[in-house]
Amino acid sequence: MSAEPPRLPLRFVRHGATAANLAGLRCGGDLDIPLTDLGREQAVMAARRVAHLNPPVGLIVTSDLLRTRETAALIAELLPDTPVIVEPAFAERRLGEWNLRPIQETQPWFEARCTPPGGESDAEFIDRIARALRNIKSQLALRPLLVGSKGVARVMGELIGMRERLELENGVVTEFDFDARPCLNTTWSAL
């Protein structure tokens, strides 16, 4: 009897809170702001959860945004032998003129898949994240942890066929099972 191959999930942590998050404002990938004190506390709590994952994380991947790099650095402090790589393609969607506007005001535009003036279309964002995921999929055996934003997690959920729109809170640790999902065919190709 052969053993089942090990699961190779992509673990994910949403960055800690920023001032825009706490104020209920949009904060896209073209707005590079730091964590708040609360955001740093959330990142440390996430780091403690990540440090106890079994099997352990073998690689930390983060976007180039300050809020994700700060979160990744705090996690890396508890995983000192774990390499950290920066992958700009995992940055949040560029929101142009929608940056720092109330989420409640802009949510209908997001749900209608409108493109923000001066920003990135939903299709461009999904395509960018899908390409970045294809690149990281070859590293799933290293048990990577991706530190990203709510929009990145939403797209990842869509790509694996989640029916509900994923809305992660700051500092939440979750995982996506890309390895075993046959539904990763997108209009851009299979993941």
C-alpha positions in Angstrom: 0.0 0.0 0.0 1.5 3.3 -1.1 1.5 6.3 1.2 -0.5 9.4 0.1 1.6 12.2 -1.1 2.0 15.0 1.4 -0.3 18.0 1.1 1.6 21.1 -0.2 -0.5 24.1 0.8 0.5 27.7 0.3 0.2 29.3 3.7 -0.9 33.0 3.8 -0.8 35.8 6.3 -2.6 39.1 5.7 -0.3 42.0 6.8 -1.0 43.8 10.1 -3.2 46.9 10.2 -2.3 50.2 8.7 -3.8 53.6 9.5 -5.9 53.3 6.4 -7.2 49.8 7.4 -8.2 51.1 10.8 -10.0 54.1 9.3 -12.0 51.9 6.9 -10.2 53.4 3.8 -9.0 51.8 0.6 -5.2 51.2 0.5 -3.9 49.9 -2.8 -0.6 48.7 -4.0 0.3 52.1 -5.2 0.1 53.5 -1.7 3.0 52.3 0.4 2.3 52.9 4.1 3.7 51.3 7.3 2.0 49.2 10.0 0.5 50.9 13.0 1.4 49.7 16.5 -1.7 47.5 16.4 -0.5 46.2 13.1 2.9 45.2 14.5 1.1 43.5 17.4 -1.1 41.6 15.0 2.1 40.6 13.0 3.7 39.3 16.2 0.6 37.2 17.0 0.6 35.8 13.5 4.3 35.0 13.8 3.6 33.0 17.0 0.9 31.0 15.1 3.2 30.5 12.1 6.1 29.3 14.3 3.9 26.4 15.5 2.8 25.2 12.1 3.6 21.6 11.3 5.3 21.0 9.0 7.2 24.2 9.5 7.5 27.0 7.1 10.6 26.8 4.9 10.4 30.0 2.9 8.7 33.4 3.5 7.5 35.3 0.4 6.4 38.9 0.6 5.4 41.7 -1.7 7.6 44.8 -1.9 5.1 46.9 0.0 6.3 48.3 3.4 3.3 46.8 5.3 3.9 43.3 4.0 7.7 43.5 4.4 7.3 44.7 8.0 4.9 41.9 8.7 7.3 39.3 7.1 10.2 40.7 9.1 8.4 40.2 12.4 7.5 36.7 11.4 11.1 36.0 10.3 12.3 37.0 13.8 10.6 33.8 15.1 11.8 31.7 12.2 15.5 32.9 12.0 16.7 30.2 9.6 13.9 30.8 7.1 14.8 32.8 4.0 12.7 35.8 3.0 12.2 36.7 -0.6 10.5 39.8 -2.0 8.2 39.3 -5.0 6.7 42.6 -6.2 4.1 40.8 -8.3 2.3 39.9 -5.0 1.5 43.6 -4.2 -2.0 44.7 -3.7 -4.1 46.0 -6.6 -3.2 49.5 -7.7 -6.2 51.7 -6.9 -5.3 55.1 -8.3 -7.9 57.6 -7.3 -9.7 55.1 -5.1 -6.9 55.2 -2.5 -7.9 56.6 0.8 -11.6 56.6 -0.1 -14.1 54.9 2.3 -14.4 51.1 1.6 -18.2 51.4 2.0 -18.3 54.1 -0.8 -16.1 52.1 -3.2 -17.4 48.6 -2.5 -20.1 48.7 -5.2 -17.5 49.7 -7.8 -15.3 46.7 -6.8 -18.3 44.3 -7.0 -19.1 45.7 -10.4 -15.4 45.1 -11.3 -14.9 48.7 -12.3 -11.4 50.0 -12.9 -10.3 52.8 -10.7 -9.1 56.0 -12.5 -5.3 55.7 -12.6 -5.4 52.2 -11.2 -5.3 48.6 -12.3 -8.2 46.7 -13.7 -9.5 43.6 -11.9 -8.5 41.4 -14.8 -4.9 42.9 -14.8 -4.7 42.3 -11.0 -5.9 38.7 -11.3 -3.5 38.0 -14.2 -0.6 39.4 -12.2 -1.4 37.3 -9.1 -2.0 34.2 -11.2 1.4 34.6 -12.9 3.1 35.1 -9.5 1.4 32.0 -8.1 2.5 29.9 -11.1 6.1 31.0 -10.3 5.8 30.0 -6.6 3.9 26.8 -7.2 7.3 25.1 -8.0 8.4 25.9 -4.5 5.5 24.4 -2.6 7.7 21.6 -1.3 9.6 24.3 0.7 6.3 25.0 2.6 6.2 28.7 1.7 4.4 31.4 3.6 3.1 34.3 1.6 2.6 37.6 3.4 0.2 39.7 1.4 -2.9 41.9 1.4 -6.6 41.2 1.5 -7.0 41.7 -2.3 -4.3 39.1 -3.0 -6.0 36.6 -0.7 -9.4 37.4 -2.5 -7.8 36.6 -5.9 -6.2 33.4 -4.6 -9.6 32.3 -3.3 -11.2 32.9 -6.7 -8.4 31.0 -8.4 -9.0 27.9 -6.4 -12.7 28.1 -6.9 -14.0 29.4 -3.5 -17.6 30.4 -3.9 -17.6 33.0 -1.1 -15.6 36.2 -1.5 -12.7 35.9 0.9 -12.4 38.8 3.3 -9.4 38.2 5.7 -8.8 40.4 8.7 -5.4 41.8 9.4 -2.9 39.3 10.8 -5.0 36.2 9.9 -3.1 33.0 9.0 -4.8 30.7 6.5 -3.8 28.3 3.7 -4.6 27.7 0.1 -4.4 24.2 -1.4 -3.1 25.0 -4.9 -1.3 21.7 -5.3 -4.4 19.4 -5.2 -6.9 21.7 -7.0 -7.7 20.8 -10.6 -9.7 24.0 -11.0 -6.7 26.2 -11.5 -7.3 26.8 -15.2 -7.8 30.5 -15.8 -8.2 32.4 -19.0 -4.4 32.9 -18.8 -3.5 29.2 -18.5 -3.4 26.5 -15.8 -1.7 27.2 -12.5 
